[in-house]
């Protein structure tokens, strides 16, 4: 189905959100839990599947929900419809520091392939599918780049990326090597495969893993400087590993007011 034509405004710098303006009768579909605020007069409807309403019957709904489940997303999306007689706004917030990218699917040929957790919201009519990389090597070693989301439609979709985002236009035959987590989105004509880093020493001690993504033009790719997986691994590595209480840095350990306060805040004492 044709997507609604919506106006929007992206606000903020590090922690951005997008305000989508809906005319009477227009609607936007958002990832579950992404809504920040909405004007009175906007109706919410949580739907089973991707919210495109392109599938008919229970089988179509199950198919749409199953595609989202494979990509690791919620089985449900939420549709926000302007039920009033004037223009109203609804806001969608980014889940972690980064940038929100407006993607005009019509200008991109009607399709965009993106990381499985990149979709934030879109005008009503977007279809969320799955895109499997075709090569066996990508299937075994592709990691974050193996199963990706496929956004289809003819209007605006909003994608979120971590850190700073760069858009690269690849000429025919031009090749770029990328960490699989840093690849946010690409147009369908870009050739994507996984390649071994080449040297055992680099693979074991380089810190970048055994494989990286090889993308070749023609086409467009979007790259992010801070994949969420990298952010999460750093947070986990720095977090206390014994129930939220660190005991290093003090010879007194659990004695005195410091130990008492640490026990209260850490929650270690039953």
C-alpha positions as a Python dict, from the first residue, in 0.01 Angstrom:
ca = {
    (1, 'X'): (0, 0, 0),
    (2, 'X'): (110, 362, -52),
    (3, 'X'): (266, 526, 250),
    (4, 'X'): (127, 842, 408),
    (5, 'X'): (322, 1159, 330),
    (6, 'X'): (430, 1309, 663),
    (7, 'X'): (630, 1611, 773),
    (8, 'X'): (896, 1570, 1038),
    (9, 'X'): (1157, 1749, 1249),
    (10, 'X'): (1461, 1585, 1411),
    (11, 'X'): (1569, 1749, 1737),
    (12, 'X'): (1869, 1710, 1966),
    (13, 'X'): (2232, 1626, 1906),
    (14, 'X'): (2361, 1319, 2092),
    (15, 'X'): (2024, 1183, 2210),
    (16, 'X'): (1791, 1270, 1926),
    (17, 'X'): (1420, 1231, 1876),
    (18, 'X'): (1200, 1286, 1573),
    (19, 'X'): (868, 1472, 1572),
    (20, 'X'): (632, 1344, 1304),
    (21, 'X'): (347, 1575, 1202),
    (22, 'X'): (29, 1397, 1100),
    (23, 'X'): (-256, 1547, 901),
    (24, 'X'): (-608, 1432, 991),
    (25, 'X'): (-637, 1064, 906),
    (26, 'X'): (-263, 1013, 859),
    (27, 'X'): (-70, 760, 1066),
    (28, 'X'): (281, 659, 1161),
    (29, 'X'): (408, 321, 1272),
    (30, 'X'): (668, 293, 1547),
    (31, 'X'): (883, 25, 1701),
    (32, 'X'): (737, -97, 2031),
    (33, 'X'): (855, 129, 2314),
    (34, 'X'): (992, 406, 2091),
    (35, 'X'): (716, 664, 2149),
    (36, 'X'): (827, 974, 2346),
    (37, 'X'): (509, 1186, 2341),
    (38, 'X'): (198, 1249, 2137),
    (39, 'X'): (-67, 1518, 2111),
    (40, 'X'): (-416, 1455, 2243),
    (41, 'X'): (-630, 1332, 1956),
    (42, 'X'): (-384, 1071, 1834),
    (43, 'X'): (-507, 715, 1871),
    (44, 'X'): (-275, 423, 1947),
    (45, 'X'): (-330, 75, 1808),
    (46, 'X'): (-83, -204, 1880),
    (47, 'X'): (-82, -448, 1591),
    (48, 'X'): (52, -800, 1546),
    (49, 'X'): (324, -788, 1282),
    (50, 'X'): (484, -498, 1100),
    (51, 'X'): (192, -256, 1087),
    (52, 'X'): (185, -229, 708),
    (53, 'X'): (-162, -386, 683),
    (54, 'X'): (-43, -534, 355),
    (55, 'X'): (-104, -893, 468),
    (56, 'X'): (-457, -1023, 479),
    (57, 'X'): (-594, -1285, 716),
    (58, 'X'): (-438, -1463, 1009),
    (59, 'X'): (-169, -1631, 795),
    (60, 'X'): (-42, -1298, 666),
    (61, 'X'): (-31, -1155, 1019),
    (62, 'X'): (159, -1457, 1150),
    (63, 'X'): (403, -1429, 860),
    (64, 'X'): (466, -1061, 932),
    (65, 'X'): (516, -1127, 1303),
    (66, 'X'): (743, -1421, 1230),
    (67, 'X'): (970, -1207, 1012),
    (68, 'X'): (1008, -959, 1297),
    (69, 'X'): (1078, -1237, 1546),
    (70, 'X'): (1362, -1370, 1329),
    (71, 'X'): (1528, -1027, 1327),
    (72, 'X'): (1510, -1013, 1707),
    (73, 'X'): (1242, -744, 1726),
    (74, 'X'): (913, -738, 1914),
    (75, 'X'): (618, -926, 1764),
    (76, 'X'): (417, -604, 1785),
    (77, 'X'): (437, -254, 1642),
    (78, 'X'): (223, 46, 1730),
    (79, 'X'): (26, 257, 1482),
    (80, 'X'): (-39, 622, 1576),
    (81, 'X'): (-334, 773, 1387),
    (82, 'X'): (-446, 1136, 1386),
    (83, 'X'): (-814, 1107, 1476),
    (84, 'X'): (-865, 1483, 1509),
    (85, 'X'): (-945, 1761, 1262),
    (86, 'X'): (-612, 1950, 1287),
    (87, 'X'): (-246, 1863, 1245),
    (88, 'X'): (-103, 1673, 1542),
    (89, 'X'): (245, 1553, 1637),
    (90, 'X'): (395, 1237, 1779),
    (91, 'X'): (757, 1200, 1891),
    (92, 'X'): (984, 895, 1872),
    (93, 'X'): (1307, 881, 2074),
    (94, 'X'): (1635, 711, 1991),
    (95, 'X'): (1721, 420, 2227),
    (96, 'X'): (2090, 516, 2274),
    (97, 'X'): (2328, 798, 2173),
    (98, 'X'): (2353, 847, 1800),
    (99, 'X'): (2171, 993, 1502),
    (100, 'X'): (1828, 948, 1347),
    (101, 'X'): (1842, 919, 969),
    (102, 'X'): (1539, 1008, 753),
    (103, 'X'): (1524, 765, 461),
    (104, 'X'): (1304, 850, 163),
    (105, 'X'): (1233, 501, 32),
    (106, 'X'): (1096, 635, -294),
    (107, 'X'): (1427, 803, -376),
    (108, 'X'): (1612, 487, -273),
    (109, 'X'): (1423, 271, -520),
    (110, 'X'): (1155, 152, -279),
    (111, 'X'): (1380, -62, -60),
    (112, 'X'): (1648, -25, 207),
    (113, 'X'): (1842, -296, 388),
    (114, 'X'): (1947, -210, 743),
    (115, 'X'): (2071, -367, 1064),
    (116, 'X'): (1803, -562, 1250),
    (117, 'X'): (1775, -310, 1537),
    (118, 'X'): (1803, 9, 1329),
    (119, 'X'): (1435, 75, 1246),
    (120, 'X'): (1271, 341, 1465),
    (121, 'X'): (951, 455, 1295),
    (122, 'X'): (798, 530, 956),
    (123, 'X'): (494, 666, 781),
    (124, 'X'): (205, 423, 768),
    (125, 'X'): (245, 169, 489),
    (126, 'X'): (604, 62, 549),
    (127, 'X'): (665, -309, 518),
    (128, 'X'): (925, -463, 751),
    (129, 'X'): (1074, -784, 617),
    (130, 'X'): (1392, -985, 654),
    (131, 'X'): (1692, -993, 426),
    (132, 'X'): (1926, -1292, 436),
    (133, 'X'): (2272, -1250, 291),
    (134, 'X'): (2307, -1502, 13),
    (135, 'X'): (2662, -1629, 55),
    (136, 'X'): (2732, -1921, 289),
    (137, 'X'): (3039, -1749, 435),
    (138, 'X'): (2821, -1458, 542),
    (139, 'X'): (2575, -1697, 703),
    (140, 'X'): (2840, -1868, 913),
    (141, 'X'): (3054, -1568, 1002),
    (142, 'X'): (2852, -1256, 929),
    (143, 'X'): (2742, -1196, 1287),
    (144, 'X'): (2537, -874, 1298),
    (145, 'X'): (2533, -851, 919),
    (146, 'X'): (2380, -1191, 840),
    (147, 'X'): (2010, -1133, 913),
    (148, 'X'): (1910, -776, 832),
    (149, 'X'): (1584, -584, 807),
    (150, 'X'): (1430, -494, 474),
    (151, 'X'): (1222, -175, 462),
    (152, 'X'): (992, -143, 162),
    (153, 'X'): (759, 137, 59),
    (154, 'X'): (743, 473, -116),
    (155, 'X'): (765, 720, 172),
    (156, 'X'): (969, 814, 479),
    (157, 'X'): (1125, 570, 723),
    (158, 'X'): (1351, 666, 1014),
    (159, 'X'): (1657, 463, 1103),
    (160, 'X'): (1870, 504, 1416),
    (161, 'X'): (2249, 462, 1423),
    (162, 'X'): (2501, 489, 1706),
    (163, 'X'): (2761, 762, 1744),
    (164, 'X'): (2848, 958, 1429),
    (165, 'X'): (2705, 850, 1093),
    (166, 'X'): (2871, 880, 754),
    (167, 'X'): (2711, 818, 414),
    (168, 'X'): (2938, 674, 146),
    (169, 'X'): (2851, 667, -222),
    (170, 'X'): (3031, 373, -383),
    (171, 'X'): (3113, 383, -751),
    (172, 'X'): (3098, 65, -963),
    (173, 'X'): (3374, -165, -843),
    (174, 'X'): (3470, 57, -549),
    (175, 'X'): (3526, -157, -239),
    (176, 'X'): (3513, -74, 131),
    (177, 'X'): (3602, -296, 428),
    (178, 'X'): (3386, -237, 735),
    (179, 'X'): (3337, -386, 1081),
    (180, 'X'): (3010, -578, 1054),
    (181, 'X'): (2860, -386, 1347),
    (182, 'X'): (2945, -48, 1192),
    (183, 'X'): (2735, -113, 881),
    (184, 'X'): (2397, 54, 943),
    (185, 'X'): (2224, 34, 607),
    (186, 'X'): (2283, -19, 237),
    (187, 'X'): (2091, -2, -87),
    (188, 'X'): (2003, -341, -242),
    (189, 'X'): (2245, -303, -535),
    (190, 'X'): (2549, -298, -303),
    (191, 'X'): (2738, -628, -300),
    (192, 'X'): (2791, -743, 60),
    (193, 'X'): (3005, -1034, 178),
    (194, 'X'): (3221, -1133, 475),
    (195, 'X'): (3598, -1164, 440),
    (196, 'X'): (3864, -1313, 668),
    (197, 'X'): (4108, -1056, 810),
    (198, 'X'): (4400, -1246, 657),
    (199, 'X'): (4664, -1278, 927),
    (200, 'X'): (4646, -1502, 1235),
    (201, 'X'): (4819, -1244, 1456),
    (202, 'X'): (4576, -973, 1348),
    (203, 'X'): (4280, -1206, 1398),
    (204, 'X'): (4385, -1307, 1748),
    (205, 'X'): (4521, -982, 1887),
    (206, 'X'): (4387, -704, 1666),
    (207, 'X'): (4062, -672, 1861),
    (208, 'X'): (3848, -651, 1548),
    (209, 'X'): (3749, -1018, 1526),
    (210, 'X'): (3819, -1279, 1263),
    (211, 'X'): (3604, -1132, 988),
    (212, 'X'): (3487, -800, 850),
    (213, 'X'): (3234, -690, 591),
    (214, 'X'): (3331, -622, 232),
    (215, 'X'): (3092, -390, 47),
    (216, 'X'): (3131, -306, -319),
    (217, 'X'): (2953, -54, -540),
    (218, 'X'): (2763, 74, -710),
    (219, 'X'): (2533, 191, -434),
    (220, 'X'): (2510, 373, -102),
    (221, 'X'): (2611, 259, 246),
    (222, 'X'): (2562, 424, 585),
    (223, 'X'): (2821, 362, 858),
    (224, 'X'): (2804, 423, 1234),
    (225, 'X'): (3096, 493, 1464),
    (226, 'X'): (2941, 332, 1774),
    (227, 'X'): (2756, 2, 1723),
    (228, 'X'): (2533, -81, 2017),
    (229, 'X'): (2707, -418, 2059),
    (230, 'X'): (3039, -239, 2107),
    (231, 'X'): (2886, 4, 2357),
    (232, 'X'): (2722, -281, 2549),
    (233, 'X'): (3044, -483, 2566),
    (234, 'X'): (3237, -185, 2706),
    (235, 'X'): (2967, -119, 2967),
    (236, 'X'): (2962, -485, 3067),
    (237, 'X'): (3342, -497, 3092),
    (238, 'X'): (3347, -188, 3318),
    (239, 'X'): (3051, -294, 3535),
    (240, 'X'): (3097, -457, 3876),
    (241, 'X'): (3104, -833, 3833),
    (242, 'X'): (2995, -927, 4188),
    (243, 'X'): (2634, -824, 4218),
    (244, 'X'): (2694, -452, 4172),
    (245, 'X'): (2953, -399, 4447),
    (246, 'X'): (3323, -328, 4388),
    (247, 'X'): (3562, -386, 4673),
    (248, 'X'): (3890, -274, 4514),
    (249, 'X'): (4059, 55, 4599),
    (250, 'X'): (4012, 34, 4977),
    (251, 'X'): (4218, -156, 5231),
    (252, 'X'): (3928, -137, 5478),
    (253, 'X'): (3698, -330, 5247),
    (254, 'X'): (3359, -363, 5408),
    (255, 'X'): (3442, -178, 5731),
    (256, 'X'): (3314, 162, 5838),
    (257, 'X'): (3067, 399, 5675),
    (258, 'X'): (3206, 337, 5326),
    (259, 'X'): (3147, -34, 5352),
    (260, 'X'): (2799, 18, 5495),
    (261, 'X'): (2703, 262, 5219),
    (262, 'X'): (2847, 32, 4955),
    (263, 'X'): (2646, -258, 5090),
    (264, 'X'): (2323, -56, 5089),
    (265, 'X'): (2372, 77, 4737),
    (266, 'X'): (2512, -246, 4599),
    (267, 'X'): (2231, -455, 4741),
    (268, 'X'): (2462, -744, 4834),
    (269, 'X'): (2333, -788, 5189),
    (270, 'X'): (2015, -986, 5221),
}
